[in-house]
Amino acid sequence: MHLVSVMQRGVWAVLLWPNLLTVSIPLDCREEAGGLSRCPSISQEKLLDRVIQHAELIYRVSEESCSLYEEMFIPLPLQFHRNQAGYSCITRTLPIPSSKNEIQQISDKWLLHSVLMLVQSWIEPLVYLQTSLGRYDAAPDMLLNKTKWVSEKLISLEQGVVVLIKKMLDEGILTINHSEQSLFQYDVQPEMLESVMRDYTSLSCFKKDAHKMEAFLKLLKCRQTDKYNCS
């Protein structure tokens, strides 16, 4: 597959890049001298709202990135090939609830820790994805900017969830060592087609996990306000 010619078919998508880089909701407590780790004045409810808004934006941009990547690099036969070739998501081994019944039964504590595990598991892979996309011939700035934006905002989301756990649960934080959690091994200079398919898998899997983060946080919000009517 000649990447330059394939990319030319997706030039129209440049016009679809929304002005999300300037509308993100800050999670840090800038009025506090101690920074994010202290935040005593912000209410739990307000912090949860900010975290949810952050997760919503991350999911929206991940959807747009995945759709744009498909349009520019992945013809339908290769989309089918990805589904049949055994590509799997890097978070498949994490103890994250998947069925609706499981999600409804887990505690608020485990909802928050599930979000934190998902967030921390993607920080390093998204950094690698930026490097990988940078090797493409004439990779459009729009796609690179989306990936960089999501990577940066994911770190902000991690910080917000950590503070939320401290406020809501008053306990230590479940952490994952990014360098030791080798959920996914990367080649230094992979074959181009393999790299394209692998990056597509990463984008698709992150989109799914970003949706889970948003859904878990919204369920938590619902439980805080009307725990008997949350679905």
N, C-alpha and C positions, 0 to 999 in steps of 0.2 A: 504494500500500500504506500503510495507516495503522499506523505503527510502534507506537503505544501498544497497540492491540488485538492486534497480533501478539505483542508482548512478554508480554502477559498469559497467553498460552498456554504460555509457558515458565517461569512462576513456580515451578513444581515443582522446577526444576533448582537453585534456590537451596539446597535441602536437600542437594545433592550436593557442595557445595564442601568438599573435604578440608582437613585442617589442615596444608597444606603450607607455610604462611607461617612456621611455627616449626620445621620439620624440615630445612631446607636445610643442606647441609654447607659450612662456611666454607672458602674457598680461600686466604685470606690466612694468613701465618705470624705469628700474633699474638705468639708468644714471641720474635720477632726484633725488635730495636729499629729496624732499617732497613725494616721492612715487607715488602710482597710482592716488591719488586724485588730484594731480597737473599735471603732464605730459604736460607742455606747449610746449615742443620741438617736440614731435611726431606729425606727420601730421594726419589729419582726415582720409585721404585715407589709410595710413599705419595702423592706428588703426583699421579701418573697415576690412582690410585684415586679421589682426591678429585675430579679433573676429570671422570672418568667418572660418578661419583655426581651431580655437578652437572648434567652433560648429560642424565642419565636423568630427573632432576626437571624440567628445562626441557621435555623432550619430553612428559612426562606432563601437565604443565599446559597445554602447547600443544594437545594432543589434547582435553583437557577444554574449553578455551576455544573451539576450533573446533566441537566438538559442541554446546556451549551456544549459540553464535552461530547455528548452523544451526537449532536448535530454536526459537529466539526470533525470528529474522528471515528465514529463507530457506525458503519453501515448496518442495516438490519441483520444480515447474515452473521456478522460478528457479535451483535447483541445476543443472538441465539446461541452462538458458540460459547460466550461467556457463561450462559446459564447451564450449559451442558458439560463444560470442561472442568468442573470441580473447583472453581474459584470459591473461596469461602472468606467470610468476614473475620477480621482480626480479633473481634471481641466475642467470638463464638464460645470460648472457654470460660467466660466470666459467668458467675452465678447470678445472672440477671433474669428476673421473671419475664416470661414471654407470652403466655396465654392470658386472656382477659380474666379468667378465674384466679390465676396466680397473682396477677397485679392487684386485684381487688382485695385479696386476703393478706398481702404483706403489710407490715407496719409502716407508720410514717418514718421511723428511723431507717428502715431498709429502703424505702423510696429514695430518701436523700442519699444514702450511701450508694445506691444503684446509679443515681445520676453522677455522683462523684467518680465512681469507677469508670463509667463510660467516658466522662470528660477527660480524666487523666490518661486513659488508654489511647486516646486519639491525639494527644499533644505532640508526641514524637513522630507518629506516622504522617501528620499533616505538614510538619517541617520537611520531612523527606519528600512529600508530594510536591512541595514548592520547588525543591531542587530538581526533581524528575521532570516537571513541566518546563523548567528553564532550559532543558536540553533539547526540547522540540525545535524544529526549524521554524523560525518566525512565529513563535508562540505569541498570541495576542495579549496585550497588556491587560485587557479586561478579565480574561480567565486567570492570569497570574495575580491580579489585584484581588479578585474574589477569594482565591485560595489564601492569600496573605491575610486578608481581612478576617476570614473565618478563623485562621490559626491564632491571630492576636486576640480575638474576642473569646475564643475558647479558654484562653488563660484567664481572662477577666471573669468568665463564668465560673471557672474553678475557684477563684478567690471568693466570689459571691456565695457559692455553695458552702465553702468551708466556714465562712462567717455565719451563714444560716444554720449550719449544723451546731455551731457553738451556741448560738442564741436559742435554738429550739430544743436541743438535746442536752446541752451543758456537759459535753463529754469530749474525749479525745477524738482525733480525726483519723479515719481510715485513709492511709496513703499508699500510693503505688509508686515504686521507683521506676521512673521512665526508662532509665538505661538498662535495668535488669529485667524488665518485663518484655521479653523477646517474643511477643505474640506473632511477629511477622518479620521474616528475614528479607533483606534487600540485597540485590546484586549491585556491584559497583558500576558496571557498565552493561546492562542487560540488552538483549536484542530489542530492536525498536518495537516490533509488533507485540512482543511479550510485555514490554514496558507500557505500551498503550493500553493493553488489556488489563494489566495489573493496576494502573492508575485509575482506569474506569471502575474496576472493582472497588478500589479504595473510596472513590467518590460516591458510588452507589451505597456502599456499606455505611459510610459516614452519614449520608442522608437518612438512612433508616435509623441509625443510632441517635442522630440529632432529633428526629421525630419522637423517639422514646424519651429523650431528656425532657422535651417540651411536655409530652403527655404525662410523665411522672410528676413534674412540677405542678401542672394544672390540677392533677388529681389531689395532690397535697393541698393546694389552695382550696379546692372544693371541700376537703375534709375539715379545713379550719373554719369554714363558714356554714356548711350544711352536710355534715358527715353521713347522714342517712339517705341522701339522694344523689350520691356521686356514682357515675358509671363510666 
